Amino acid sequence: MNIWAEAANLSEKAEKFKALHQGDKAFVLPNPWDIGSAKMLAALGFEALATTSAGFAFSSGKGTSIGEISRREALDHAAEIIAAIPLPVSADLENGYGDAPETVAETVRLAAEIGLAGCTIEDTTGDRDNPIYDRTLAIERIAAAAEAVAKLDRPFMLTARAENYLFGRPDFDDTLARLKGYEAVGADVLYAPGLPDLETISEVCCSVSRPVNVVAGIGLPGVTLVELEKAGVRRISAGSAFARIAYGAMIDAATEIQKTGSFAPFKSAASFTSLERLIKSV
């Protein structure tokens, strides 16, 4: 592919990803953790994918704390997935890999350079004693990211995450103030993982004008896509849930083999043919 065709392809995927957020219906944004899972999810008919920092960390034999995966590792991983599938790809880029707004802006510029159609930046510090950035600094960090996006020649969906509920700070007023602040400085998508129920999610959706992302893999047991859509949600991600399902099945099977000596769990394994068919169809 020549440079002009590649640029046109990136713009086309970026426009497609943006359009998904502007429809009347919610869409599911699944999160692969490697090239194989990305190809399989693409083959199953999803319209866009996003990386998962936790899923990638598990597959790399690392923990999920901020900093265990470097910026370079995260971007290289995203680039591999971009190259493997024809769909728009967004990336989980944790806290932007630095405290300073300038660092976050540089992360976003690098993300756009490798061909991502969007990314997510969270307000987590990585410091156990002080896990969430001060609200003013958190908003400044998103403002810097939005300024970097504004200089691009194609859409780039910047998602801003408010992490209070994942770190034992169920402060709705502060969470909503952060989301509104991120919206005011240019975030394209708003995201507060861990919100406790549909009523709270609906209040967020009614309080902001940008698309809201909800992660289906954290809490919200029994909640359906239709219910989230009625609450006003426009994007539903899986986070690390698919990766944890895969690893959970492996652990359960291995544990049963150790305890009972039975290889019965292998009966539920996908066939070679089904997996190869999905991978080779992309």
Secondary structure, DSSP 4 states (H G I P E B T S, - for coil): --HHHHHHHHHHHHHHHHHHHHSSS-EEE---SSHHHHHHHHHTT-S-EE--HHHHHHHTT---STTSS-HHHHHHHHHHHHHH-SS-EEEE-TT-SSSSHHHHHHHHHHHHHTT-SEEEEE-B-S-TTS-B--HHHHHHHHHHHHHHHHTSSS--EEEEE--GGGGT---HHHHHHHHHHHHHTT-SEEE-TT--SHHHHHHHHHH-SS-EEEETTSS-TT--HHHHHHTT--EEE-TTHHHHHHHHHHHHHHHHHHHH---GGGGGSPPHHHHHHHHHT-
